[in-house]
Amino acid sequence: MTRGLNPGSTFETFVVGASNRLAVTAARAVAENPGEAYNPLFISGQTGLGKTHLITAIGHRAKELQPSHNVEYVTLDELLQRYHASVSTGELGEFRSQLSASDVLLIDDVQFLVHRKELQSELLRIATQFQQEGKQLVLTGDCPPSELSELDQELLERLNDGVTVEIAGPEFETRHAILEHRTAEGGSQFAEGVLEVVAGYDVRNVRELLGILNRVVAFQEVSDTRLSADAARALVTGDAPDEGTAGTPASIAGGPAEASADEFGDFLSDVAVTVTQQVEAWNERIGKMVQVWSERGYRTSRLERLLEEHSQGDPAAAVAEFQQTVAQLQSLEQELAELDPVAARNAVFRDPDRLEEAAGIVSKVKSGLEPPPGPDETFSLDDFLAGESTKMAVGAAQAVIPEPGVRYNPLVLVGPSGVGKTHLLHAVGRGLCEGGRIVACLSAQTFIEELVEAIEKDRVGVWRARYRCASAFLLDDVHEISARDRVQAELLELINLFCEEKRQLVLTSNSAPQEIEGLGADLAARLGAGLIASLGPPDRELRRDIVLTHLSRRVGSGDEALADYLARQQAESVRSVLGTLERVLSGAEAVGEAPSVELAKRLLEGTVAESPAFTGRETGTPVPLGGVNSREKMVWDWIDPAERLVEDVK
């Protein structure tokens, strides 16, 4: 049995260099001789350096060399959830039995043991048992055990009985090898010197390096010519050409538990090997299996029939099928327990002959879940006016729609308020909805409020399932979750799931993830491993297009001269451009004139006679400017046009 291993994370796909060679050597030794080489093995290193990849590779290699081994991968957060669930249901013994059944147990991110005294005691028990029984324990953390604060002294000594190896930040040669491997894997080709330029950029981790590579790939794909080494250097360092230059680099900114064998696990494996040799032995052993599974509360009529038939046919296949069915039942039961604990107590989940009925119950409960909020239908890519400052972001958005989860994942749209991030986010969401996909699209504030409500009502499992069933997840204003640890933990778990299953993620923020104060390092690194595409203030040509488009919508035609005049007015956002245009249109309506350059000059540069119909005029109709469910993204009131426009009302 193998649980939780990412199929793509193997030794063959792990790039070895001076910074990680010792860790890889130790990992290979452990995978090839579980329980004998280094036990426990502790792999330390900062976020994004490949600890999870390496610990997963151990599991794959161990299973490859010893197919009968039970290998389980679990994060400390998942382990904590399973522990609390078992305590609350009085099944702590079952929790311990499942872990003890593993031959190779891989525990990721143990730095979160801080303040978890009860779980430290469980981990000490596991480490002691695994050493005594010759089973392999592998752990990872962002620092060595000796640097983990408030760690139980006895547990620290037990961990120090094994070996601790560190993965350091990649040096130039390793960075270059990683880039070569990733570009070959993705089919990208670059001019001579480009990869050297990217590899020469001093990064903190591999995820950050891959984030830079994604920028370079995205830039080249929307450019007319191949990227040169000099252009790559400008892109990486941010030394962008002046506004209006084509191809400016500045447009990119930086679960369910499976069935486990018990103490009879090895014994049951022997059953499948010796069936053709001793029918009598089969009967004896199957009888013991009946006793074991009956004590656990499972119906064993299928095994009992083997005894009645005197082990005719293929007992080994029947035993394997029984164990597989029990594993499926346990998985379904655990899944339903998170959604509806009462329904999960149904006896059907203890009867291997009623597997289809159990699956039907879970399916019915899941189908009754309220669907996640979807994208706003008023936004589309066709309506999004792109300029030089948004060219790369739009190109990336267009790329993810036909191939969700394949190209840029996650895609993070970064820029100041009012430049169109929300519009683009919902437009991508609408594109991803094609083909009947379930697309979750919401603001960070809504995400926070829903989680708080779910916690208060003890329905976090239902809340999680609501979003985990989606084909794509889009979150607006991710910077709003800064300093909210629980929200960040839930979001990171969701993002990890979507990345592993190649489901598309798109998020917006007012700054790059690593620059958001209060955003966890793990979450920032995960977001930075995708593509960070920026949207800047609209250039003059884009301002002109915006004015012409909205003039046509409001008055039926576009005044070229008026558009040229308004385009010359400085504006930091699309919202500001629309605000200026609205002043002119409101002023024209108030004085009974058609909007014109002359009127615009009087309004913006001079004065207009007071008019009762105009002074302090309130439109009464909010004008959507790329925001949804947010006052700061709606224009609510227009004051006297002779005064300065107030853009954001909070």
TORDREN-574878 format. One record per residue (C-alpha): x, y, z; residue in one letter; residue number from 1. Coordinates in pm, whole numbers, plus 32768, in hexadecimal, padded with zeros to 4 digits. Each point is the difference from the previous one (the first is absolute). Example, Ala and Ser with C-alpha at 12.3 -4.5 7.8 and 13.67 -1.06 7.14 Angstrom:
2
PT     x     y     z  residu  num
PT  84CE  7E3E  830C       A    1
PT  8089  8158  7FBE       S    2
//
This chain:
650
PT     x     y     z  residu  num
PT  8000  8000  8000       M    1
PT  8077  815D  7FAB       T    2
PT  7F51  813A  8078       R    3
PT  802B  8172  7FB5       G    4
PT  812C  7FF2  7F12       L    5
PT  8011  80F7  7EE0       N    6
PT  8049  7F25  7ECF       P    7
PT  80E6  8104  7F64       G    8
PT  80EA  8025  812B       S    9
PT  8109  7EF3  7FCE       T   10
PT  817A  7FEC  8013       F   11
PT  800A  800A  7E85       E   12
PT  7F5A  8157  7FF7       T   13
PT  80CD  8091  8120       F   14
PT  8128  80D2  7F8A       V   15
PT  8136  7FB5  80D2       V   16
PT  810A  8104  8049       G   17
PT  80FD  805F  8108       A   18
PT  7EF3  809E  80D9       S   19
PT  7F32  7EC3  8023       N   20
PT  80E8  7EDD  7FAA       R   21
PT  802C  7F8B  8168       L   22
PT  7E87  8004  803B       A   23
PT  7FBF  7F3D  7EBE       V   24
PT  810A  7EFD  805A       T   25
PT  7F63  7FC9  8155       A   26
PT  7EA4  7FF2  7F68       A   27
PT  8068  7EF6  7F04       R   28
PT  80A3  7F30  8111       A   29
PT  7EC2  800C  80CF       V   30
PT  7F23  7FAA  7ED6       A   31
PT  80D6  7ED4  7FA5       E   32
PT  8027  7F7F  8165       N   33
PT  7ED6  8076  80CF       P   34
PT  8038  7FEA  8174       G   35
PT  816F  7FA6  7FDD       E   36
PT  80BF  812D  7F79       A   37
PT  7F97  813B  80BC       Y   38
PT  7ED4  7FEC  80E5       N   39
PT  7F64  80F3  802D       P   40
PT  8078  80DA  7EDE       L   41
PT  7FB9  8172  802C       F   42
PT  801A  80E3  7ECB       I   43
PT  8013  8171  8053       S   44
PT  7FFC  8130  7F20       G   45
PT  7F44  813F  7FB7       Q   46
PT  7EBA  8006  7F3D       T   47
PT  8015  7FB2  7E8E       G   48
PT  814D  7F44  7FFB       L   49
PT  7F70  7EA9  7FB0       G   50
PT  7FC8  7F55  8151       K   51
PT  7EA6  7F84  7FA1       T   52
PT  807D  7F88  7EAE       H   53
PT  811B  7F3F  80A4       L   54
PT  7F30  7F5F  8113       I   55
PT  7F00  7F96  7EFA       T   56
PT  8116  7F6D  7F28       A   57
PT  8064  7F27  8129       I   58
PT  7EA1  7F73  800B       G   59
PT  7FF7  7FB3  7E8C       H   60
PT  8153  7F54  8000       R   61
PT  7FB4  7F35  813C       A   62
PT  7EB8  7F87  7F6A       K   63
PT  80AB  7FB2  7EB6       E   64
PT  8107  7F26  80A9       L   65
PT  7F12  7F64  80FF       Q   66
PT  7E9F  7FF5  7F6B       P   67
PT  7F77  7F5A  813A       S   68
PT  8065  8129  80D9       H   69
PT  7EF6  80ED  8082       N   70
PT  8074  8164  7FB5       V   71
PT  7F45  812F  8084       E   72
PT  8042  8173  7FCB       Y   73
PT  7F52  80FB  80E1       V   74
PT  8033  816C  805E       T   75
PT  800C  8058  8170       L   76
PT  7EC2  80CD  7FD4       D   77
PT  7F4A  7ED0  7F73       E   78
PT  808A  7F29  8117       L   79
PT  7F80  80FA  8101       L   80
PT  7EA4  8000  7F66       Q   81
PT  7FF3  7E84  7FFF       R   82
PT  8079  7FF7  8168       Y   83
PT  7EF4  80F3  807C       H   84
PT  7EF3  7F4A  7F39       A   85
PT  8063  7EB4  809D       S   86
PT  8001  8093  815F       V   87
PT  7EA8  80A0  7FCF       S   88
PT  7F6B  7EB9  7F82       T   89
PT  80B0  7F22  80FD       G   90
PT  80CC  7F4E  7EF5       E   91
PT  8161  805C  806A       L   92
PT  8060  7E91  7FF2       G   93
PT  7F96  7FEF  7E92       E   94
PT  80CE  8137  7FB4       F   95
PT  8136  7F63  809D       R   96
PT  7FBF  7EB4  7F54       S   97
PT  7FF1  80A3  7EAA       Q   98
PT  814B  80B3  8030       L   99
PT  80A8  7ECF  8096       S  100
PT  7F9D  7F35  7ECF       A  101
PT  80E7  80D1  7F25       S  102
PT  8154  7F74  7FA5       D  103
PT  8074  8155  7F88       V  104
PT  7F5E  8133  809D       L  105
PT  804B  8155  7F68       L  106
PT  7F9C  8132  80CD       I  107
PT  8024  8158  7F5D       D  108
PT  801D  8159  80A3       D  109
PT  8039  7F9A  816A       V  110
PT  8060  8165  805A       Q  111
PT  7E90  8029  8057       F  112
PT  8036  7F24  8132       L  113
PT  802B  8140  80C8       V  114
PT  7EF4  8015  8112       H  115
PT  7F83  7EA3  7F9E       R  116
PT  8064  7F41  8139       K  117
PT  7F00  7EED  7FCC       E  118
PT  807B  7FBB  7E9E       L  119
PT  816B  800C  8073       Q  120
PT  7FAF  7EE2  80EB       S  121
PT  7F64  7F3A  7EE4       E  122
PT  812B  8043  7F1E       L  123
PT  80EB  7F8A  8115       L  124
PT  7F38  7EBF  801D       R  125
PT  800B  7FCE  7E85       I  126
PT  8177  8043  7FE8       A  127
PT  804B  7F10  811E       T  128
PT  7F26  7EED  7F70       Q  129
PT  808C  8026  7EA0       F  130
PT  8166  7FE9  807E       Q  131
PT  7FB1  7EC9  80CC       Q  132
PT  7F4B  7F54  7EDF       E  133
PT  80F8  8065  7EF3       G  134
PT  7F06  80D7  7F44       K  135
PT  806B  8142  7F56       Q  136
PT  7F9A  815C  8075       L  137
PT  8058  8132  7F2D       V  138
PT  7FAD  8166  8062       L  139
PT  8034  8158  7F6A       T  140
PT  8004  815A  809D       G  141
PT  8075  815E  7FB1       D  142
PT  8110  7FE3  8109       C  143
PT  80BC  7EE6  80B5       P  144
PT  7F57  7F5D  8130       P  145
PT  80EB  80B5  80EC       S  146
PT  7F76  814F  7F88       E  147
PT  7E8F  7FA7  8027       L  148
PT  7F7F  80CD  8121       S  149
PT  7F51  7F59  8126       E  150
PT  804F  7EA2  7F83       L  151
PT  7FE7  7EEB  8102       D  152
PT  815F  7FA3  806F       Q  153
PT  7FC1  7E8B  7FE6       E  154
PT  7F77  8027  7E9F       L  155
PT  812E  80D5  7FA1       L  156
PT  80EB  7EEF  807E       E  157
PT  7F3F  7EFA  7F3C       R  158
PT  8018  80CC  7EC0       L  159
PT  8171  8039  803C       N  160
PT  8031  7E87  800E       D  161
PT  7FDE  8007  7E87       G  162
PT  809B  80EB  7F02       V  163
PT  7FAB  8167  7FA6       T  164
PT  805F  807C  7EA4       V  165
PT  7FCF  815C  7F78       E  166
PT  7F9A  807F  7EA9       I  167
PT  809D  8154  7FC2       A  168
PT  7FA3  8109  7F01       G  169
PT  8066  7F99  7E9F       P  170
PT  814B  8084  7F7E       E  171
PT  802F  806F  7E94       F  172
PT  8047  7EA6  7F6F       E  173
PT  7ED0  7F67  80A9       T  174
PT  7F23  8121  7F98       R  175
PT  8075  7FDB  7E99       H  176
PT  7FC2  7E88  8004       A  177
PT  7EA2  8036  808C       I  178
PT  7FB3  80FC  7EEE       L  179
PT  807F  7F17  7EF0       E  180
PT  7F30  7EE3  808A       H  181
PT  7EC3  80D1  801B       R  182
PT  801F  80A1  7EA6       T  183
PT  8040  7EAF  7F60       A  184
PT  7ED3  7F75  80B5       E  185
PT  7F25  8121  7F8A       G  186
PT  8086  8009  7E9E       G  187
PT  807E  8169  8018       S  188
PT  8131  8074  7F3F       Q  189
PT  80CE  8137  8044       F  190
PT  811B  80BA  7F5A       A  191
PT  8160  7FC4  807C       E  192
PT  8046  80A0  814F       G  193
PT  7E97  802A  8072       V  194
PT  8002  7EDF  80FA       L  195
PT  8153  8073  8081       E  196
PT  7F69  8157  8047       V  197
PT  7EDC  7F68  80BE       V  198
PT  80E3  7F0E  80BC       A  199
PT  80E0  8122  8061       G  200
PT  7EE6  80A4  80C1       Y  201
PT  8035  7FB5  8172       D  202
PT  7EBD  7F68  807F       V  203
PT  7F9D  7F76  8151       R  204
PT  7F60  7EC0  7F84       N  205
PT  7FA5  7F2F  7ED2       V  206
PT  7E9A  807C  7FF6       R  207
PT  8077  8165  7FDC       E  208
PT  80EC  7F92  7EEB       L  209
PT  7EE5  7F52  7F46       L  210
PT  7F29  8136  802E       G  211
PT  8109  80CE  7F4B       I  212
PT  8014  7EF8  7EEF       L  213
PT  7E88  8015  7FD5       N  214
PT  801E  8177  7FC8       R  215
PT  8108  7FCC  7EF7       V  216
PT  7F33  7EF0  7F53       V  217
PT  7EC6  80D6  8007       A  218
PT  80B4  8130  7F78       F  219
PT  8099  7F40  7EDF       Q  220
PT  7EB7  7F5A  7FA5       E  221
PT  7F4E  814B  7FC8       V  222
PT  8128  80A6  7F54       S  223
PT  803D  8002  7E8B       D  224
PT  816C  7F96  8023       T  225
PT  80CA  7F19  80DF       R  226
PT  8073  8099  8144       L  227
PT  816D  806B  8002       S  228
PT  80E8  7FE6  8129       A  229
PT  7FFA  817B  802E       D  230
PT  7E85  8008  7FF5       A  231
PT  7FF3  7EE4  80FC       A  232
PT  80E9  80C0  80E5       R  233
PT  7F1E  8132  7FEA       A  234
PT  7ED2  7F27  8047       L  235
PT  809D  7F5D  8131       V  236
PT  8091  813F  8095       T  237
PT  7ED3  80D8  7FAA       G  238
PT  80C6  80F9  7F2D       D  239
PT  7EE2  8031  7F0D       A  240
PT  7FF7  80DD  7EC5       P  241
PT  7F31  813E  7FFF       D  242
PT  7E84  7FF6  7FEE       E  243
PT  7F7F  7FA9  7EAA       G  244
PT  8125  7F23  7F98       T  245
PT  7F7D  7EB6  7F7B       A  246
PT  8049  7ECD  80CF       G  247
PT  8063  80BC  813A       T  248
PT  8078  7F0F  810E       P  249
PT  7F59  80DD  8105       A  250
PT  7EB7  7F5A  7FB0       S  251
PT  8061  7EDC  80E0       I  252
PT  803B  8034  8174       A  253
PT  80B8  7F60  80CF       G  254
PT  79E5  759E  853C       G  255
PT  7F59  7EC4  7FF5       P  256
PT  80B1  7EE3  80B1       A  257
PT  8034  7EC1  7F3B       E  258
PT  7FE6  7EA6  8098       A  259
PT  813E  7F98  80AC       S  260
PT  8076  7EA6  805B       A  261
PT  8015  7FC0  8175       D  262
PT  80ED  7F1E  80BE       E  263
PT  7F94  7EEE  7F10       F  264
PT  806C  80CE  7ECF       G  265
PT  8135  7F35  7FAC       D  266
PT  7F43  7EC6  805A       F  267
PT  7EE9  8056  7F0B       L  268
PT  80FC  8045  7EED       S  269
PT  8081  7E9E  802E       D  270
PT  7EA1  7F81  7FBE       V  271
PT  8010  8078  7E9A       A  272
PT  814C  7F49  7FCD       V  273
PT  7FBC  7EAE  809E       T  274
PT  7E9A  7FC1  7F91       V  275
PT  805C  7EF9  7EFF       T  276
PT  80D8  7F44  80F9       Q  277
PT  7F2B  7FC4  8134       Q  278
PT  7E88  8011  7FF3       V  279
PT  7FF1  7FB0  8171       E  280
PT  80E3  8124  8051       A  281
PT  7F1E  80E1  7F31       W  282
PT  7ED0  7F99  80C8       N  283
PT  80B4  8046  8147       E  284
PT  807E  8150  7F92       R  285
PT  7EBB  8072  7F64       I  286
PT  7F59  7FA2  8146       G  287
PT  80EB  80ED  80B5       K  288
PT  7FB0  8110  7F02       M  289
PT  7E8E  7FD1  8045       V  290
PT  8046  802F  8173       Q  291
PT  80D4  813A  7FCB       V  292
PT  7F0D  80B4  7F19       W  293
PT  7ED2  7F96  80CF       S  294
PT  809E  809D  8134       E  295
PT  8028  8141  7F38       R  296
PT  7E8D  8000  7FB7       G  297
PT  8003  7F8D  7E95       Y  298
PT  7F1D  7EF6  7F6E       R  299
PT  80D5  7ED9  7F8E       T  300
PT  7F02  7F2F  7F40       S  301
PT  80DB  8015  7ECA       R  302
PT  8124  7F60  80BA       L  303
PT  7F1E  7F04  80A8       E  304
PT  7F8C  7F89  7EAA       R  305
PT  816C  7FAB  7FB0       L  306
PT  8001  7F13  8129       L  307
PT  7EB5  7F65  7F95       E  308
PT  8088  7FC8  7EA3       E  309
PT  8138  7F5C  8094       H  310
PT  80DF  8105  7F57       S  311
PT  7F98  7FA1  7EA0       Q  312
PT  804D  80F1  7EE5       G  313
PT  8102  810D  8047       D  314
PT  8004  8053  8175       P  315
PT  811E  80F5  7FD2       A  316
PT  7F36  80D3  7F10       A  317
PT  7ED0  7FEF  80E4       A  318
PT  80CD  8072  812D       V  319
PT  809A  811D  7F3A       A  320
PT  7EA9  806B  7F83       E  321
PT  7F76  7FFD  8163       F  322
PT  811B  80DB  807F       Q  323
PT  7FDA  80F1  7EDD       Q  324
PT  7E8A  801B  803E       T  325
PT  8039  8048  8172       V  326
PT  80FA  810D  7F9E       A  327
PT  7EFB  80A2  7F1E       Q  328
PT  7EFA  7FF1  8112       L  329
PT  80EB  80A7  80F8       Q  330
PT  8051  810E  7F04       S  331
PT  7E8F  8042  7FBE       L  332
PT  7FB2  8000  8174       E  333
PT  8115  80FA  804A       Q  334
PT  7F91  80DE  7EE0       E  335
PT  7E98  8001  8079       L  336
PT  8068  8038  816B       A  337
PT  8083  8158  7F9E       E  338
PT  7EB6  8058  7F59       L  339
PT  7EFB  7F55  80D7       D  340
PT  8082  7F48  8138       P  341
PT  7EA9  7F6E  804A       V  342
PT  7FD6  7F69  7EA5       A  343
PT  8160  7F6D  8019       A  344
PT  7F8D  7F1E  811B       R  345
PT  7F26  7F39  7F10       N  346
PT  8048  7E8A  8019       A  347
PT  8023  7FF0  7E87       V  348
PT  8166  807E  8026       F  349
PT  8058  7EC1  80BC       R  350
PT  7F74  7F0E  7EFF       D  351
PT  80E7  7FAE  7ED7       P  352
PT  7ED4  7F6F  7F44       D  353
PT  7F5A  8159  7FFD       R  354
PT  8118  80D0  7F6B       L  355
PT  7F27  8090  7EE9       E  356
PT  7EF7  8067  80FB       E  357
PT  8107  80AD  80D6       A  358
PT  8088  80BA  7ED1       A  359
PT  7E9D  806A  7FAB       G  360
PT  7FCA  8096  8158       I  361
PT  813F  80CE  7FE6       V  362
PT  7FA9  806F  7EA0       S  363
PT  7EA3  806C  8070       K  364
PT  8089  80CF  8121       V  365
PT  8106  80A3  7F21       K  366
PT  7F01  8050  7EF1       S  367
PT  7F34  80B6  8105       G  368
PT  811D  80EE  8052       L  369
PT  7FC6  816A  7FAC       E  370
PT  80D3  804F  7ECC       P  371
PT  811C  80F9  802F       P  372
PT  7FCD  8167  7F89       P  373
PT  8054  8025  7E90       G  374
PT  808A  8117  7F26       P  375
PT  7F31  8137  7FB6       D  376
PT  7F62  7FE2  7EA9       E  377
PT  8022  8175  7FBA       T  378
PT  8176  7FDC  7FC7       F  379
PT  80A1  7F6A  7ECB       S  380
PT  8151  8005  7F54       L  381
PT  7F61  80A0  7ECE       D  382
PT  7FA4  8130  80D3       D  383
PT  8157  801B  80A1       F  384
PT  80C5  8118  7F59       L  385
PT  816F  7F9A  8006       A  386
PT  812B  80E3  7FDE       G  387
PT  8178  7FE0  8018       E  388
PT  7FEF  7FFF  817C       S  389
PT  7F0E  7ED9  8005       T  390
PT  8076  7F43  7ECB       K  391
PT  80AE  7EE7  80BA       M  392
PT  7EEC  7FCE  8100       A  393
PT  7EFB  7FE6  7EED       V  394
PT  80DF  7F10  7F3E       G  395
PT  8024  7F21  8131       A  396
PT  7E88  800D  803F       A  397
PT  7FBA  7F98  7E9C       Q  398
PT  80FA  7EE3  8021       A  399
PT  7F68  7F5C  8134       V  400
PT  7E9C  7FEF  7F7C       I  401
PT  8037  7EF3  7EF3       P  402
PT  80F6  7F3D  80DA       E  403
PT  7F9B  8031  816D       P  404
PT  80FF  7F86  80FB       G  405
PT  8108  7FC1  7EF6       V  406
PT  80A2  814D  7FAB       R  407
PT  8017  8100  8119       Y  408
PT  7F87  7F70  8148       N  409
PT  7FC9  80BD  80D9       P  410
PT  7FD8  8141  7F37       L  411
PT  8019  8134  80DF       V  412
PT  7F88  814E  7F71       L  413
PT  80AB  811D  80B5       V  414
PT  7FC1  8176  7FEE       G  415
PT  7F74  8130  80B6       P  416
PT  7E90  8038  8037       S  417
PT  7F30  8053  7ECE       G  418
PT  80DB  7F75  7EE9       V  419
PT  7F16  7EE2  7FA3       G  420
PT  8078  7ED4  80CC       K  421
PT  7EA3  7FA0  806F       T  422
PT  7F75  8026  7EA1       H  423
PT  810F  7F1C  7F75       L  424
PT  7FD2  7F04  811B       L  425
PT  7E8C  7FD9  7FBE       H  426
PT  8039  7FFC  7E89       A  427
PT  80EE  7ED9  8028       V  428
PT  7EFE  7F5C  80E1       G  429
PT  7EF4  801F  7EF5       R  430
PT  80EA  7F6A  7F00       G  431
PT  8050  7EDB  80E4       L  432
PT  7E8C  7FBC  8036       C  433
PT  7FE0  7F85  7E9A       E  434
PT  7FD3  7E8A  7FE8       G  435
PT  7F30  7FF0  813D       G  436
PT  8123  8036  80F0       R  437
PT  7FB3  806E  8163       I  438
PT  80C5  8140  8038       V  439
PT  8018  80A2  8158       A  440
PT  803A  8179  7FE9       C  441
PT  7FE7  80DF  8130       L  442
PT  80A3  8115  80C7       S  443
PT  80F1  7FBD  811D       A  444
PT  7F0F  80AD  80EC       Q  445
PT  7EEA  7F0C  7FA3       T  446
PT  80F5  7EDE  802C       F  447
PT  8053  807D  815F       I  448
PT  7E95  8035  8064       E  449
PT  7F97  7EA8  7F85       E  450
PT  8118  7F55  80C1       L  451
PT  7FA9  80BB  8141       V  452
PT  7E94  7F98  7FDC       E  453
PT  8063  7E96  7FB8       A  454
PT  80DA  7FF6  8139       I  455
PT  7EE9  8091  80D6       E  456
PT  7F07  7EFD  7F7C       K  457
PT  80FC  7EE1  800A       D  458
PT  7FD9  7FC9  7E88       R  459
PT  8164  8036  7F89       V  460
PT  7FFD  7EB0  7F4D       G  461
PT  7ECF  8064  7F35       V  462
PT  809C  8152  7FB5       W  463
PT  8141  7F5C  7F84       R  464
PT  7F43  7F09  7F27       A  465
PT  7F43  811F  7F5E       R  466
PT  8142  8086  7F6A       Y  467
PT  80BC  7EBA  7FD2       R  468
PT  7EFA  7F8C  7F07       C  469
PT  804C  8127  7F1B       A  470
PT  80CA  7FDE  7EC1       S  471
PT  809E  8157  8031       A  472
PT  8027  80EF  8127       F  473
PT  801A  817A  7FD1       L  474
PT  8038  80EA  8128       L  475
PT  7FF8  817C  7FF2       D  476
PT  80D7  80DD  80E4       D  477
PT  80CC  7EED  80A6       V  478
PT  80C2  810C  80C0       H  479
PT  7ECF  8026  80E2       E  480
PT  804E  7EB5  80AF       I  481
PT  814C  8082  8086       S  482
PT  8036  7FB7  8173       A  483
PT  7EDD  7F07  7FFF       R  484
PT  80B0  7EB8  804E       D  485
PT  7ED3  7F16  7FF2       R  486
PT  7F85  8092  7EB7       V  487
PT  815C  7FE6  7F6A       Q  488
PT  8021  7E97  8073       A  489
PT  7EB6  7FA2  7F5A       E  490
PT  805B  80B9  7EC2       L  491
PT  8159  7F5F  7FEF       L  492
PT  7F67  7EA5  8027       E  493
PT  7F07  804F  7EEA       L  494
PT  8110  8089  7F1B       I  495
PT  80DE  7ECF  803B       N  496
PT  7EDE  7F1C  7FA4       L  497
PT  7FAE  80C1  7EC2       F  498
PT  816E  800C  7F95       C  499
PT  8030  7E8A  8037       E  500
PT  7EC5  7FAE  7F3B       E  501
PT  8051  8101  7EF0       K  502
PT  7EC9  80D0  803C       R  503
PT  801B  8171  7FAA       Q  504
PT  803E  810C  8106       L  505
PT  7FEA  8176  7FBC       V  506
PT  802A  8109  810D       L  507
PT  801E  817A  800C       T  508
PT  80C6  80DA  80ED       S  509
PT  806D  8167  8027       N  510
PT  816C  7F92  8014       S  511
PT  80DB  7ED0  7FBE       A  512
PT  7FC8  7EE4  80FE       P  513
PT  815A  801B  809B       Q  514
PT  7FC0  8172  803F       E  515
PT  7EB8  7FD1  80BB       I  516
PT  8040  8041  816E       E  517
PT  7F6C  7EF1  80DC       G  518
PT  7FEB  7EFA  7EEB       L  519
PT  809A  7EB4  8067       G  520
PT  8144  7F95  7F59       A  521
PT  7F6B  7EB4  7F8C       D  522
PT  7ED7  80A8  7F5C       L  523
PT  80D5  8113  7F63       A  524
PT  80F0  7EFC  7F75       A  525
PT  7EE5  7F2E  7F71       R  526
PT  7F69  812E  7F51       L  527
PT  8155  8074  7F88       G  528
PT  803E  7EAF  7F5A       A  529
PT  7EF6  8055  7EFD       G  530
PT  7FF4  8132  7F23       L  531
PT  7FE9  815B  8099       I  532
PT  7F79  80E8  7EF2       A  533
PT  7FD4  8172  8042       S  534
PT  7F03  80FB  7F88       L  535
PT  8083  8162  8003       G  536
PT  7F5F  8157  7FD9       P  537
PT  7F63  8032  7EA7       P  538
PT  80DD  80A9  7EFE       D  539
PT  7F81  8117  7F25       R  540
PT  7F8B  7F1E  7EE5       E  541
PT  7F3F  7F25  80F1       L  542
PT  7F64  8130  80A7       R  543
PT  7F88  8072  7EA9       R  544
PT  7F67  7EAC  7FB3       D  545
PT  7F4F  7FFD  814F       I  546
PT  7F66  8156  7FC6       V  547
PT  7F8F  7FAD  7E9D       L  548
PT  7F66  7EB7  806C       T  549
PT  7F3C  8096  8121       H  550
PT  7F96  8130  7F35       L  551
PT  7F6B  7F16  7EFF       S  552
PT  7F43  7F47  810C       R  553
PT  7F7E  8138  80AC       R  554
PT  7FB3  80F2  7EE4       V  555
PT  7FFF  7F1C  7ED2       G  556
PT  813F  8080  7F5A       S  557
PT  8168  8047  8051       G  558
PT  8089  8162  7FEB       D  559
PT  8169  7FD7  7F86       E  560
PT  8069  815D  806C       A  561
PT  7F6A  7FD5  815B       L  562
PT  80A4  7EAA  8020       A  563
PT  8153  8094  7FA0       D  564
PT  7FD8  8117  80FE       Y  565
PT  7F9A  7F1C  811E       L  566
PT  8111  7F06  7FA5       A  567
PT  8101  8111  8042       R  568
PT  7F86  801E  8169       Q  569
PT  80DE  7F39  80EC       Q  570
PT  7F52  7ED8  80A4       A  571
PT  8085  7EED  80E2       E  572
PT  7EE2  7F12  7FBE       S  573
PT  7EE5  7FA8  7F16       V  574
PT  7F16  806C  8115       R  575
PT  809A  815B  7FFE       S  576
PT  7FD5  801D  7E86       V  577
PT  7E92  7FA0  801F       L  578
PT  7FD5  80F1  8120       G  579
PT  8081  8121  7F2F       T  580
PT  7F20  7F9E  7EDD       L  581
PT  7ED4  7FE7  80EA       E  582
PT  8041  8163  8077       R  583
PT  7FF0  8079  7E9C       V  584
PT  7EC5  7F3B  7FAC       L  585
PT  7F51  806B  8141       S  586
PT  8065  8169  7FC5       G  587
PT  7F7E  7FF3  7E9B       A  588
PT  7EB4  7F74  8076       E  589
PT  7FE3  810A  810F       A  590
PT  8032  8128  7F15       V  591
PT  7F43  7F66  7EDE       G  592
PT  8127  7FE5  7F14       E  593
PT  8099  7EE6  7F3A       A  594
PT  814C  7F84  808F       P  595
PT  811F  80B0  7F4E       S  596
PT  8169  806C  8024       V  597
PT  7F95  8164  8053       E  598
PT  7F19  7F8E  8115       L  599
PT  8107  7F11  8087       A  600
PT  8100  8119  8012       K  601
PT  7F0C  80E0  80B9       R  602
PT  7FB6  7EEA  80F7       L  603
PT  8162  7F86  8034       L  604
PT  80C6  8141  7FD7       E  605
PT  7F08  8115  804C       G  606
PT  7EAC  8028  80A4       T  607
PT  7E99  7FBF  7FA3       V  608
PT  7ED8  80D1  8070       A  609
PT  7F4B  7F6D  8127       E  610
PT  7EC8  7F3C  7FA8       S  611
PT  7F08  7F7D  8100       P  612
PT  7FD3  7ED0  7F27       A  613
PT  8173  7FC0  8004       F  614
PT  8097  807C  8147       T  615
PT  8035  7EDF  80EE       G  616
PT  7F56  7F1E  7F05       R  617
PT  7FE4  7E94  8060       E  618
PT  7FD8  7F04  7EE8       T  619
PT  7F53  7F00  80D8       G  620
PT  808D  7EEC  7F24       T  621
PT  814C  7F5A  8053       P  622
PT  80E8  7FE2  7ED5       V  623
PT  80B9  7EB1  7FF8       P  624
PT  8173  8039  7FD7       L  625
PT  808C  7EA4  8017       G  626
PT  7F96  7FAC  8164       G  627
PT  7EFB  7F1F  8096       V  628
PT  7F6C  8013  815D       N  629
PT  80F1  8111  806B       S  630
PT  7FAC  816E  8041       R  631
PT  815E  806E  7FA9       E  632
PT  7FD3  7F6D  7EA4       K  633
PT  7EBA  80B7  7FB7       M  634
PT  7FC6  816E  7FAE       V  635
PT  7EDA  805C  80DC       W  636
PT  7FEC  817E  800A       D  637
PT  8070  8113  7F1A       W  638
PT  8045  814F  80A7       I  639
PT  800D  8157  7F62       D  640
PT  80CE  7FD4  7EC0       P  641
PT  80BA  8141  8049       A  642
PT  8098  7F51  8128       E  643
PT  80F7  7EE3  7FFD       R  644
PT  7F6E  7EA5  7FCC       L  645
PT  8003  7F21  812E       V  646
PT  8052  7EA9  7F6C       E  647
PT  7FF1  7F15  8129       D  648
PT  7EF3  8017  8106       V  649
PT  8044  7F16  8123       K  650
//
